[in-house]
Amino acid sequence: MIKAVLFDMDGVLVDSEELTYEAAIAMLRERGADACREDFRPFIGAGDIAYLGGAAGVHGLEYDPSMSVVTYEKYEKLVSEHDIAYKNSAKTVRELHGMGLKLAVCTSADLVKMNINLRAIGLADVFDALINGRDIKNNKPAPDIYLKGAETLGVLPSECLVVEDAKNGIIAAKAAGMHNAAVTTTFTREELENTVAPEFICDDVADVVSVVRALR
């Protein structure tokens, strides 16, 4: 019996990847690094330190906390100019809430970005738990964030469905012993199948409702 749904945030609830790329690339270019999107892709879903630091390392730079501060300043300005909610994200979350499921956001992003996003899409009041990348010791692909989400909600890992877009997130969900569904917003169905083999693959976050019904 599925009792809880644990959502990743970027690429699942919010269409933020392009704005994140734009903000992070601008930050690195101010530091003299001619960064591009491909520098970041291996680190999607692994938290801002790995995401920014990994791309910085490609250009011989080391991560420092000011990278996150500057990136999120730029990101917040971009968010204010764009609608970042996926078409069906709010409807899906509220439908699952109406089914009596416990809901959590488990994002590798830090608290600042989590709050920016949830304010932008108007869902902060719906979730029973909000876990960010600074709340745990080891970020995705380690299972820590999802195990903390289950513990906070008071459910067993086997009673949880994780909704992810990133390969690192699916690996984390599997390591946590949880059901998992990947949405094809960041990686194609073929990429996901051939690399991390999610239990379910959804072309739209709205399909998660059907996955929950199937598991129940």
C-alpha positions, 0 to 999 in steps of 0.5 A, a space after each residue: 500500500 502506497 501511503 506517501 508520495 515524495 517529489 523531487 522539485 526541479 524538473 518534476 514540479 517546476 520547469 526550472 532547468 533552463 533558468 538554472 542553467 542560465 543563472 549558473 552559466 552567468 555566475 561562472 562566466 563572471 568568474 572567467 569560465 566559459 561554461 555551457 549546459 553540458 558541463 552541468 548535466 552529470 550533476 543534475 539532481 546531486 545538489 547545488 554544491 555538486 552541480 555548481 562545483 562540478 561544472 566549475 571544476 571542468 574549468 579549473 575552479 573550486 566551489 565556494 559558497 558565494 557561487 550558490 548565493 550569486 546563482 540563486 540571486 540571478 535565478 530568483 530574478 529569472 523566476 520573477 519573469 517566467 511561469 515555471 510551474 508545469 501545466 499539471 503539477 499543482 493539479 496532480 499534487 492536490 489530487 494526490 492530497 485529496 486521495 489521503 496520501 502524505 506528500 513531501 518535497 525532497 529536493 537536492 536544492 538548498 532551502 533558498 531555491 526550494 522556497 523560491 520555487 514553492 512560492 512561485 507555484 503556490 504549493 508550499 501549504 500542501 506538503 506535509 514535509 519539506 526536505 532540502 539538500 542541506 538537511 542531510 549529510 549525503 545528497 543524491 544519489 545516496 538515499 539519505 534525503 528520501 529516507 529522511 522524507 519517509 521518517 518525517 512523514 512516519 511511513 516505511 520506505 516500502 510505502 513510498 513512491 518517489 517521483 523524479 526526473 534525474 538519474 541520480 534521483 532514481 538511483 537514490 530512490 532505489 537505494 532507499 527501497 522505494 517505488 519510483 517513477 521518472 518523468 521525461 522532462 530532463 532525460 528521454 525515456 530511452 536514456 532512463 531505461 538504458 541507464 537507471 531503469 525506473 520502475 515507472 516512466 511517465 511522460 507527464 507528472 499527471 501520470 503519477 496519479 495512475 501509477 499510485 492507483 496501480 500500486 494501491 
